[in-house]
Amino acid sequence: MSNTKRQWLMAGTALLTASVFATGAFAQSAPAAQDPEDQAAARVDDIVVVGSNIRGARTTAALPVVVVDQEQIDATGAVSGDELMRTIPQMGDVLFDASNNPQTSNAARGDVNSVNLRSLGVGNTLVLLNGRRLVAHPTSQGTSDTGTVPVISYNSNAIPVGGLDRLEVLLDGAAAIYGADAVAGVVNTVLQDDFDGLTISTRYGGAEGTRMSELDINVFAGRDFDRGNISLLVNYTDRTALWASDQDFTSTDDLRLLFDDYPDFAGITALDGRSSHTPWARLSVGSRPVIRSNGTAVTTSSGTFRFQPASFGCGVDVGRGICINSGNHNFNTTHRELRYDTRHETTVRPTVERLNLFLTGHRELTANVEAFFEIGYYSASSEAVQPPVINLNSLWIPASNYWNPFGPVTFAGGAANPNRLPGLTNVPTTGLPVLMSNYRFVDAGFQTVKVENRQLRFLGGVRGEWRGYDWESAMLYSEAEAEDTSPNINRTLLQQQLALSTPNAYNPFSGGCVATTSYGDCSPSSQTAINAIVMDLQRVSRTTLALADLKLTRGDFFELPAGPVGIAFGFEVRHETQEDDRDVNLDGTFTFTDMVTGVTSLSNVSAVSPNPDTYGDRTVGSAYLEFAIPLVSPEMNIPLIHQLDVQLAGRFEHYSDFGSVAKPKIAAAWDIVPGVRVRGSYSEGFRAPNLEQTNATQYARLGSGIDYIRCEADLRAGRIASFAACPHNTSGLSLLVAGNPDLEPEESVNTSYGLVLQPGFIPEYLGEFTFTVDRWTIEQEQIVGLLGVQTALALDYLLRVGGGSNPLVTRAAPDPDDVLLFDGTFLTVAGEATSVSDRFVNLQPQTVGGLDFGINWSLRRTAWGSFFATINASQLTEFTRDPGPIVNELYAAREAGTINAGTTLPDSSDLIRQNGRPEWRVSTTFTWRKGPWRAGVSTQYISDFEQPGLLGTSGEPFLVEDQLVTNLYGDYEFPDETRVRIGVRDLTDEGPSLADGGYRGSVHNPWGRYWYVNVRKTF
């Protein structure tokens, strides 16, 4: 069946079901009023807690589950799903975020944030909506954690926070219960339903000192009828952009002034993140005798030359305060101030307009059978302003270009060339073509990136009771689509425009602005030239999920002396697809053929490497079985074993593309005495490679790394004192990546054990307390990864020192400058590295472990009101990865002195407190209510962590300071059921801690104090 037919079938089924419900919606009676706390208590028995499919099973006490209810959600002040997820201490760094890799269409841009329990990496956490799978966000990207391994995630922003009833987080492996992706745990989002009436909530807020503001509207509408309910949730959010210029830590790429108070980092050039892709182009005519203009050398023997402001030195004056000089720019030293500041007039967070609609209903068909449905729709439009496009792929400027300083004496039409330098030697009268590499098309303007995200969800099912079994069956169809559009430069059209011999030829020779050398273009090409070369680059990605299941559960399958044994079993079939449709100028449909050299490139886009379209699909059939077994009950009066319950579970899954897997789980809860429980679990998990990892053909990504063999040449020649001063960073290198259909699933083993205390000796007037502590460990094997650019270059260094080379590293033919670089070093001359070939493989294992702490306290219905408090803390105690045999070989060579001691190698022996892995995360909430009054306070603490990529003069990494954010709100409900709330997030205006790049966006939000007001009215 086609995707379109399936979509319409599911839509028709759901809408037909909705119409059945509506027929009885007008014959009803108003329910009796009920106290909110009594309502909450009444709902508890109906909850099936995530982690077990057995309703009301005592074995859920064996599971470490964090439940965040509406009051706790309110206390955080969160609007988006990402803001809510960041308040959960067990969540790791957010790797899909506007602050991570935002300037390329190869990233997941727009209104998307990822979910990453335990920092295991994107794709290791399963996200459910009302107990069933969500469709994954369709756009993949390589994250800072995986390099360029494409991963996909569930989009946390597709969750309507204002409509959540609760958020359940299972902090335990659950592949045996839910299947793939549940390696780190499960997040189950449970929406409010069964509305009877109409409630409208409006919230407006903004961050101090910025132009970012948010309008959030929620509508809850529904009707009870004699045999069911139909409810509608509408959530609308409109957020303005956060601009880089709004705050000092995002206003510029050059952060050296911000680090002046850190003596070890004061003035170090690594803090200057301005780009070497500038309007001051990197140019060459190729190796040839030195070209002179009236006796002044304007090229080197390798043919390189540059334009620069006269204040940087002048070879030949070309007017407007700009000169042409021989040689390339040295952006690390002499020409650092010509680097381009990408923060200038750009956004940190895009504008977002988000809409969530969710229609639910249920109706009794008979005394024992009920039908239910869900229809969900999410859409988001975002718009970001990014820096002007760069020239990533080298391109020849024809000799005929009107602005070419080495152009012909006369043009083809007979007109004299006014821009050919006077008195040229070693340049023919017909002129010379010029090779352009590093360049930024500043005159073409900023990139306005528009992303449209959409998700649809249709679910229809029936449930009931049959011979003592609760059963449920449903069909689900869901799809997600993302359309990313941004301006770019068409290389074919660019070269055609460069070939013109008129003033409308594109002009890359004029540089930027003399007064503001780090941004702007004060002598732009004509608008005609710009219009001729700019194109819209599009990436359209799509995922679908079709699922059918049958679940049966019974709490009294048979009796044991300690009580009834519960059972749950079921079957599920799901079909998943992932499609990534790249622009026709990237996927090989329209290629680029250089009119000067005849060389063909697969990418016809200036700033993006070639990328083929990708499509993959798989069908998964699964069956599961779960038992809840009471071994000891209180009535048995066994000393020191007040109660003992065991959960046994297993799941079998067959994948159409790589075979079958079966995984077990066992969990136990042992109450030593009333109020003292020991719990533990063991489970095995798996994660199937995503469809892009197995189906992708070779594509290219921009890579970077230090070319150590050229550093060795500089060191031997005495040009540098140590590898720390090496200038050979391969910023324009291509990483050629290929998918691997032979990938095996990633395997994992999860263990946890802990203690739960509910002390009965505390007087009742002090409230109810629960204390929990759990120790957990996750061991993963067969992790999908790549060797990586830096490791490949380090291996090439080792092999070249021994007279060989790494065949995966491709280099350009040596030019005269390369020969000079290696002269007298006793090393074989090596040209510049141009590409590294790599392939997805199953790599070495990683082990992650830690401790979770929890405290819950409630004191209800006192003379001063009701009080509730929670503390949830997570400590990361272990995070290691085996580097693998190649890296181990490099370590041995460095230890033996075969390669230089300054050769940087990946150190995965202890990853705690590195980058996005702080040791401690702690969240607290305290809420109070009395009559019409409510108030709440919450805090989020993140401990400090190091950034190994930012080293001070002592060689020590920068320490990103810890952060404590406090949120506060208070509200009042008027007699007409109008509630007004005033709140503030980050009360003390802490803002993000200073880090490389200004802040660490995967850990901290890039704003400080945020005020909001909320008005809620029930009709």
N, C-alpha and C positions, 0 to 999 in steps of 0.2 A: 504494500500500500504506500502511495506517495505521501511525503510529509504534508502536502497541502490537504489531501483527502483526510489524513488522520487528524489534522488540526480542526477541519470543519466538522468531522464526526464527533470529536470530543466537545467542541463548542456547542454543537447542536444538542448533544446529550445533556450537558450542564444546563443549557438554557431551558430545555424541556423540563428538566428536573425542577428548575426554579419556578417555571410556570405552574407546575403541580402544587408547589408550596403556596404560591400566591392565591390559589383558589379558596383557601380557607383562612386567609389572613384577616378577614374582616369580621369573622364570628369569633369573638374572644371576650374575656373578662379581665379586668385589671387585677394584677397580682397584689397580694397584701404587702405592705411595707415591711422591710426587714433591716435590721441593724447591719452595717457594712461588715463588722467583724463576724457576725453570725453567718452572713453570706459566704465569707471566705472559709469559715469552718465547714459549711455545708458542701463546698466544692471539693474539699480535700479528698473525700472518698472516691471521687470520680476521676482523679488524676492518675494517669499511668506515667510514672516517673521515668525519664529517659534512662536507659541502661537495662531495662527489663520489659518484656512484652507481657508479663503476667500481672494482671490488675490486682493491686493491693498486696502483692507478695512481700512477705517479711524480709526476703533476701535483699530488697533494695537498701536495707540498712548496711549491707556490706559494700555499697558503692559510694565512692567519693563524688558527690554531686553538689554543685553550687547552684542554688535557685535564687535568681534576682527577681523580686516581685515589683509591682507597680510603684510602691512607695520608694523602694531603693532606686528604681529607674528615675523617678522624679527627682530624687536627691542629687543625682549626678548632673542634672540639667542638660543631658544629651539631647540633641536633635536628630543626628544621623546615626545609622548603625555603627559606623566607624567610631564615633565619639563614645558610644555605649560600650563597644567591645574593648576599647582602650582602658576602661575602668576595671576590667577583670584581670587580676594580677597574673593569672596563669596564661594569659595571652602574650605572645611574643611580639617581635617587631612587625610593623605593618609594611610589607614589601611592595604592595601595589598602592601607590600613593602619588599625588601630584609632585611630591618632592623627590621621587625616585625616577631617574631617567625620563624626565618630562619632555625632552626636546626632540623626540623621534617618533615616527609612526610605528616603530617596532615595540613601543611600550603600550601598556593598557592605560590609555588616557581617558579623561572625562570623570564622570561621577562613579568611581569605582575604588573600593578599598578591600584589602584581602583579610582573610581569617587565618591565624597561625598559632594554634595552641602549642605551648611548650617550646616555641621557637624551633620546632622540627623542620619548618619550611612550609611554604605554600603547597597545598594539595594533600597534607597529612591530617587535616581536620574535616570531618563530615558535618555539614550543616543541614538541618531538617527544618521544615515549616509544618507545624502541627503534626509532627511525628513522621513525615514523609520527606523524601529527598527534594532538595532544590536543584534546579538546573544550574550548571556552572556558568559563570561569566564567560563569554565566547572569546575574548581577546587574551592571547597569551603574551608573556614577556619573560625575558631572562631577568632574574632579580640579583641584587647584590649578594645574596646567599648562594645562588646557583650559577653565577657567572652568566653564560648565555644559554643555559639549559632552559627551554621554554616550559613554563608552568602555568596552570590555570587555577583560578580560585573562585569560590563563591563570593558574590558581591555583597558585602555587609550593608551597603547603602540601599540595597533593594528591600531591606527590612524596615517596615514602617514603625519606628520607635514609639510614636504617639499612640499606636494601636496595640502595643504588646500587653498581654496579660502577665506574662512572666518569661524569663529567659532561663533555660536549664542548661547547665554545662557539665557534662560527664567527663571527669578528669581521669579517665581510664581507657585503655584500649578496648574497642568494642567491635572489631571486625567480625567476631563470632556472632554478634547480635545483629549488626546492621550492614556488614559487608565492607567492601573496599573503601578507602579514604579515612576510616575511623581509627587510624594508627595512634594519633595523639589523644583522641577523644571525640566527643560529639557535642555540637551546639544545637539545641532544639529551641526554636522560637515559637512560642505559643501566642496566637493572636486572641484578642478579646472577641467574644461573639455573644449571641443571645441578647442583643440589645432590644429594649422595648421602649420606644420613644425617640427623642432626638436630642443630641448634645453637640454643641459646636464649641470648639476651642481655638483661640487665636493667640499666637505668640509673636512678639517682635523683639529682636535683640541685636546687639552689635559689639564688636571688640573695640575697646578704647584706643584712641590714637591711630585708627585705621579707617579705611573706607569700606570695610566689610560689614554688612548687616544681613539679617535673615528675617524673613517672614514665614511663619509656619502655621498652617491651618489644618485642623482635624475635624472631621464630621463623623459622628456615630449615629446611625439611624437603624431602626429595626421595629418589627412587630411580632409579638407573641400571638399565636392562634391556638385553637383547641388541641391540635396534634403536632405542633412544632413551632418553628421560628424562622424568620428570614432577616438577615442583618447586612448592613453595608458600612464599610469603613472607607473613608476618603482622607488621604493625607497629601497636602500640597506644601512644597517648600520653595521659596525663591531667595537665593543667596547672591549677593553681589560679590565682586572679585576682591581678593586681597592682593594689593599691589606691592611689589618689591620695595618701592620707595617709601612705603608707610612706616617702616621700622629699620633701625640702623643695622641690625644683624642680617637683613636681606637686601639692603639698598645697593650693595656693590659686591662684585666678585673678589675685590681686593680687601681682605679682612685683617690686614696687618695692624691697623690702628686699634682694632678691637682686642688684640692680644698683647697690647703694650704692657698691661699689668701682669703678664706672665713672663718673667725674665727669661726663662728657657726658650720661649717662643717669640720673643720680641723681634720683629723685623725679618723673620725667616721667610724666604721667597716661596716656600710651599703654601703659604697662606694667601698668596696672590693667585686666585683661580681664574683670572681673566684669560680669555681664549687666544690661541695663536692663529685662529682663523679670523682674519681681520680684513678690512677693505684695502689694507696695504699688502697686495698680492705677493705670493711667492712665485717667481718667474725664472725661466731659463730658455736659452736658445739651443741647448745641447752642447756637448763637448766640441770645441773648435778654438782656433786661435783667438786670443783676447781681442775684443772689439773696443775700438777707441773712437772718441768723438773729439775732433780737434786736438788729438794727442792725449786726452784724458781717458783712462781705462774705465769702461762702463760695464764690463763683464769679467768674470774669471775665466780660466782655461776650461772649466767645466760648463761655462755658459750662463752662470747664474748672475742675476742683477735684481735690484730692488728700487722702489720709490719710497721716499721718506721726507718728513719735514726738514727744511734746511737747518733747523736747530740741532738735528742729529748728525750733521755733517753733510757736505755738499760736493758731489762729483761734478755733475753738469746740471745747471739750473734750468728747469723746464717751466718756470713761472709759478705764480700763486703761492710762493714760499715753499715749493716742493722741488726736490732734486732727485736725479737718478744716479745710483751708485753701483759699483760692482759687488758681487757676493750676495748671499742670502741675509735676511734679517736674523739677528740673534735675539730671539724673544726672551731668552733666559737672563740676558745681561744687558747689553747695550740698548736694545730696542724694547725693553720690557714695557715701557709706557705706550707702546703702539699696540699692545694686546687689546682685545675687544672686551668690554664689560657687558656680559650677557644679561645682567640684572637691569640695565638701563631701560626704563619705560616698559617693563614686562610684569606679568602677574606671578604670584606665588601660588595662589589658589584661584581656579577659574570661577566665573559666574556659573551658577547651577539653578536650573528650574526643574523640580522633581515632582512627579505625581505617582501616588500609589492608590489603587482602587482594589478593594477586596470585598467580594460578595459571598456570604456563606449562608447555608440553610440546612435544616433537617426537618423531617416530617415522618411521623409514625404511619407506616402502611398497614400494619396489623398490630396486634398486641405484642408480638415478638420480633417484628422487623421494622427497621427505620431506614429511610433513605437520607443521604446527606450529599452536599456538594460544596465545592469551593471554586470561585472564579477570581483570579488575580491578574492585575495589570500594573506594570511599573514602566515608567518612562522618565528619562532625564535628558535634558539638553544642557550642554556646558560650552563655555567659550573662554579660551585662554589666549593670552598674548605672549608670544615667545619671540626670541631674538631672530633677526633676519637669517635666511637660509645660508648655509655654507657650501663650498665646493669640496665634496669629499673625494671625488674621482678626478684624477688629472685629465686635462683636456688641452688640445693644441689650438691656439689662436692663429688663424690663417694670416699669412704675410699681408694680405690685402686689407686688413683691418685699418680703418681710418685713423685710429688713435695709436697705432703700433709705432713705437720709436724706431724700430728697425724695418719699417714698411718700405714699399717700392718708392723710387724717385718720383715716378708718375703713376697714377692709377690707370686702370684699364681703359677708362673713358678719355684719357689724355690729360686730365687735370693734375696739376702739381700737388705733391703731398706736403701739406703744411706741418705735419707732425713728425716727419723723419728727422732724426737728430742730424745736426750739421757735421760735416767733415768726418763721416764714418769710414773706418777701415775694416776690412774682412767681412763686409756686408755687401752682397750683390745688389745690383740696381733693381732687381725684381723683389728685393726684400727677403726677410726671414720669418718663418712662423715662430711663435713663442709658446712654450709649454707653461700652463698655469696649473698650480696644485693648490696649496692652501689659500683660500680666499673666502670672503663673506660678502654676499650681495646686499650690502646695507642700503643701497639706493632703491632696491626693490621693496623695501619696507618690512615691517614686522610681520611675523606669521600669526594670523588669527586662526587658532585651532578650534574647530567645531566638532563636537562628538555627540551623537545621538545614541542613547542606550534604551533598549526596550526588553521587557520580559512579559510573557504570557503564561498563565497557569490555569488549566482546566482539570478539575477532579470531580468525579462522580462515583458514588458507592452506596453500598447497603451494609447494614450490620444488624445483629440480632442475637437471640439466644436459642440454642437447639440442644436438647438433651443434656443440659448442664454446661454446655460450652458457650462462651461468648465468641462470636465469629464476626469477622469484618472482611469485606472485599471491596476493592476500589480500582478504578482505572485513572491514570494520570497522564496528561500530555502537557509538556512545558517546553518553551523555547526562549532563547535569548538572542538578541542581535545587537551589534554595535557597529556604527558607521562613523569612521574617523576621516575628517576632511581638513586639509591644510594646504596653503600655497607652497609651491616648490618651483624649481627651475627645470624646464625641459631641455636636456642636453643637446638634442638635435636642433631644436629651435634656437638655442643659445649659440651654437656654432654657426648656424646660418646667419644670425645677427652679427656675430663677431666677424664674419667674412665680408660684411658690407664696406664699401669705400666711400661712405657718406657720413655726415655727422650723426645719423641715426644708428650707426653701428654701436653695439654695446661697448662701453669703455671701462675695462678693468685696470687701466694704467693711472688713474687719477688719484688713487689713495683715498684717505678719509678727510678728516678736518685737522687743520694745523693747530687750531686753538684747543680743540677737545679731541685729543688723539685716540682716546679709548672708546669713543662712540661717535656716530654721525658720519655723513658723507656730504661734504660741502661742494662737491663738483659731480653731481649724479649724472648718469646717462639720461638721455631724453626719455620722456614718458612713452614715446612710441617704441623705443627699444625695450623698455621694461615690460610694457604690455605684451610685446611679442614673445617674451621668453617665460613668463609666469604661467603656471598651470595649477589646477587643483589636483592634489594627490589624495586618493581615496583608498581606505582599507575597510572592507566589510567582512565581519566575522559573525559566525552563527553557530549556536549549539542547540541541540534538541534532546529531550528526555521523554521517552514513552515508557510507561510502567504499568504493570498489572500485578496485583497481589491478592493473596488470601491468607488471613491470619485467624488462628483459633487458639483460645486460651481457656483454661479451666483451673479454678483454685483448689478443687478437691478431686484430683484425678484418682488418687487412692489414699488410704489412711495409713499413717505410721503412728507408733505410740506417742510421738511428739506432736502429731497433728496432721492435717491434710497436705499431700504433695501437690504442688501446682505444676501445670504443664502449659507450654506454649509451643506451637509449631506453625509453620507456614511456608508459603512458596512465593517466589517473586520472579518475574521476567521483566527485564528492562532493555531498551534499545537506546544507545547514545550515539550521537553524531557530533562532529566538530568540523567546521569549514572555515578556512581563512582565505578570503578572496582578495588578493593583492592587486594593486593598480596595474593596468595593462602596460605601463611603462616600467614596471619592476618584475613582472612575472614571465618575461620573455616574449610577450606578444609584440611589443614595440621595443626593439633594441636600439643601441647607439653605435653607429659606425663613424669613426673619426675620419673626416674628409681629408685630413693631412696625411695620416699614416695608414688608413684603411683598416685599422684594428677595430674589432667589434666588441662591445661590452654588453652584457645582459641587462644592465641598468641604464635606463634613459633618463634617470633623475639625478640631479646634481648632488643631493645631500643624503641619499639613501642607497645602501648596497642592494644588489639584486636579491629578490626573494620570490620563489615560486609559490603558486597557490598550493594549499594543503587541504586534503579532505581525508577523514577517517571515520569509520563507524565500527561499532561492536555490539553484539548481543550478549547479555549476561543472564543466565538462568541460575537460580539459587534456591536452596531449601535450608531451613534452620529448625533447631529443636532446643528447647530450654526447659529445665526443671528447677523448681524451687522446693528444696527438701528440708523440712524441719527435723533435725536430729535429736534435739533436746528442747523440752518446753519447761516453763516455770513449774507446772504441776508435777513434774517428775522429781523435784526436790533433790537434784544432784549437786553436791557441794562444789562451789567454784565454777559450775556450769549452769548458770541460771537459764540460759537459752542459747541454742546453737543452730544456725541455719546455713545452708549451702546452696549456691547457685551453680548449676552445671549447664553449659551451653555449647553448641557447635553449629557451624555453618559450612555448607558446601556451595561453591560457586564454580560455574563453568563459563569461561570466556571464549567467544568465537575466534579470537585472534591469538591467544597464547595458551589455552588449555585450562586445566582445572586446579582448584586449590580447596583445601579444607582446613579449618582452624577451630581450635577449642578455647574454652574459657571456663575457669572455676573461680568462684568467689565465696567467702565465708564470713559470717558475723557471729562472734562469740561474746555473749553477755556474761561476764564473770560473776557479777552481782548486778542487781538493778541499778542502772545509771552508769555502768562501766562496761564498755564494749570494745573488743579488739576485732578489727576487720582486716581482710587481706584478699588479694586476687592475683591470679596468674592468667595471662591470655597471650595468644599468638595472633599476629596481624599481618596484613599484606596491603600493598598499594600497587595497583596495576599501572604501568607506564601510561601517560596520557596519550591521546590519539596523535598529537603532533610529534611527540618523541619517537613514535614508531613509524609514522607515515611521511615525515618530512623528507623531501629530496634536498640536495645540497643548497644551502643559502649562505649569504655572507653577512657578517656583522663587523662593525668597527671595533678593532681591538687595540690595546695599548700595553706596553711593557718595556722594560729596560733591555736593550740589546747588549748583553754583557761581553760578547766577543769584541765589540767595538770599544767598550769600556776598557777591556784588557789591553787593547792596542794603545789607547790614550795613556794608560798607566805605565806601560813598558816604555813609551816614548817620553815620559816625564811631563806630559801635558796636564795631568791631574795628579793630586797627591793620594787620593783614595777613591774607591767606588762611590762614595757619598757625593762626590763632585761630578759624577758622570753625566754628560748632557744628552746621551743617546736614548731618548725616550721615543719609541715607535708609535707616535700618536695616530698615524694614518694607516696603520696596518690592517689588513682584512683577515678576519677569522672565518674560515670556510667550514661550515658545520653540516653534518649529514645525519639524518634519522637512522634508526636501527631497528628493523622489524624483528630482530632476534633478541631484543631486550627481555630479561626476566623480571618478574614482579619483585618489588622491594619487600623483604621479609622483616618482621619485627617480633620482639618478645617484650611484653609489658608485665612488670610485677609491682605490686604496691601492698603496703600494710600500714595500719594506723590504729589510733585509739580515739574513742568517742566517750566523753564524760558528760553526763547529765546529772549533776550532784543533787541528791534529794535532801541533803542535810541543810541546804541554804533555806532560810525562812521564806515563806511564800510572799511576804510583803517586800522582799528584795527582788522579786521577779524570777523568771525562769532562765536558766543558763544552759548552753550547750558549748562544749569545747571539743575541737577536733584537731588531730595532727596526723598527717599521712606522709610516709616515705615512698617515693615512686622511682622507678627506673625503666627506661625504654632503650632497648638495644636493637639497632637497625642494621641490616645487611643488604648488599646488592643495590645500594643507592645509585640512582641514575645521575651521571655527571660527565664532565669533560676534563681532559688533561689541563687545558687552559693555555693562554698565550704565554704568560710569564714562565711557566714550567717548561713549555716547549723551547723557549729561547734560552733558558738556563741549561737545558739538556744539549742544545745546539752548541752552547759555549763549551761545555765539558767535552763534547765529541770533537769540536774543532781544535781545542788545545791538544788533543791527542792525534790530530791529523785527519779526522773524519768530519762528518756533519750530520745533522738531523734531517732526514728526507722529508719530514712534515713541514719544515720551514723553507719557504721559497724566497729567494733573494734576487734583486736586480743585478744585472751585469755590472761589475765594478767600473766606476768612472775614474778620471784622473784624481779627483779629490779622495776617493777611496784608496787608490794606490798610495797617495801621499800619507793618508792616515795610518796605513799599515807598514810604511817604509821603516826598515830597521827593527821591527818587532819580532822577527822570526815566526810570524804567523801568516798563514795563507790569506791573501786579500779576500775580504767578504764584502759584497755590496749590501745596500740597505735591505732589511727584511721587508717584504711586501705582503706576504700572507702566511698564515699557519693553518694547516688542515687538521680537522678534529672530527670526532664522531661520538655520539652518545654511547656510553658503555656503563655496565654495572660496576661500580667502584667498591672501595673498602668500607667497612662498617663504621658506625658512629654510636656512641653511648651517651645518653642524657639522663640526668637524675636530679632529684631535688626533694624539698620538703614543702608541704602545704599546711597552713595553720588557719583555723577558723574559730571565731567566737560569735555566738548569737545570744542576745539578751532581749527579753521582752517583759514589760511591766504594764499590765492592762487595767483600765478602768479604776484608776486611783482618783483621789480628790483633785489631783493636779493634771489629770489626763492620762493618756496611754503613751508609753515610751517603747521605742524599738531601737536596737543598736546591733551592728554587725562589724566584725573585723575579718578580713580575708587577706591572707599574706602568702606569698610564694617565694621560696628561696631556691635558686639554682645552685646545686652543689657539684655537679659534674656535667661537662660537655666536651667530649673528645672525639676526634676522628682519626682513623688510621690513614696516614698520608699515601700509602701505597708503595710498591717496589721502586718505581722510577724516582719519586721524591726521596725515598730512603737512600737510593744510590747517590743522589745529588748531595744529601747531607754527609754521606761518607766521604765524597770527593772534597767537600768543603773542609771537613775535619782533617783530611790528609794533606790539605794545601794544594791539591790539584787545581781547584778553582778558588778564586779569591774569597777571603773571609767576609767580604762585604756583599757577597751575592745573597740577595733576599730570597728566602724560600718559604713556602707556606708552613706555618707552625700551627698544627691542629691538636697539639698535646693538651691544651687547656684553653677553651674558647670562652670561658666565663669572664664577665666584665670586659668583653671585647665588642665594640660597635653596638649592635642592637641587642646584646644579651647582658643586661644588668643582673647582678646577683640577687637583688631584692626588689619585689614589687608588693605594695601593700595598699589595700583599699579599705576605707571605713565609711559607714553611714550611721547617722543618728537622726531619728525622726520622732516628732511629738505631735499629738493631736488631742484637742479637747473642744468638744462642741464644734463651732464653726471655724475654729482656728487650727492651722497646721504650720509646722515649721520643720526644716530639715537641714542638716549639714553633712557633707561628705568630703573625704580627702582621698587623694591618690599620691602615693609616694613611689618614686623610682630612684634606686640607688645609683651611684656613680659608675662609670665604665670608661675603659680606655679606647683610644683610636690608634691602632698600630700603624695605620697609614699616615699619621701625622706625628712626626718625630721632632723633638726639640734639639737644640745644639748639643745637649748631653747624650742624645740617642734614646731618651726615654719618650714613650708615647704620651700624647695629650690626654689629660683626665677630664672627661665631661662630668661636671658636678651633678650631685643628686638634686632632685626636684621634689617639692611638696606643694601640691595644688589643693586649695580649699574652696569648696563650693557651698553656697548658702542660699536658702529660699525661705519665704514665709508667705502664707496666703490666708484669706478669709472668705467664707461662704455666706453670702447675704440670704435673707429669708426667701427670696424669689429664685433660689438655686443658681445664683450667679456667683462664681468663685473667681477672685482676683489674686494673682500671685506675682510677687516681685522677687527676682533671684539674681545671683551673680556667680559666675564661674571664675576661678582663680582670683579669689577675694583679695589676696595680697599682691597681685600683679607680678607673680614670679616670672611668667613667660618661659620660653624654652631655655635650657642651659646652652651656653656657648659651645659650639662644636665646629669641626671642619665643615665648611659650607655655610657657616652661620648658625645652624642648628641641625639636629638629627631628626629629620622628618618622619622616619620610621618609628621613632620612640616618642617624640614630643610634638605637640601642635605648635605652629608658628604664630601664636598670638598670646597676649596676656589677659588682663581683666576683661570680662565679657558680661555685660548687663542685659537682662531681659525682663519683660513683663508679659504675663499670660492672663487672658480672660476666658473663662469657661462658663457656658450657659446651657442648662438643661431645660428642655421644654416638655 
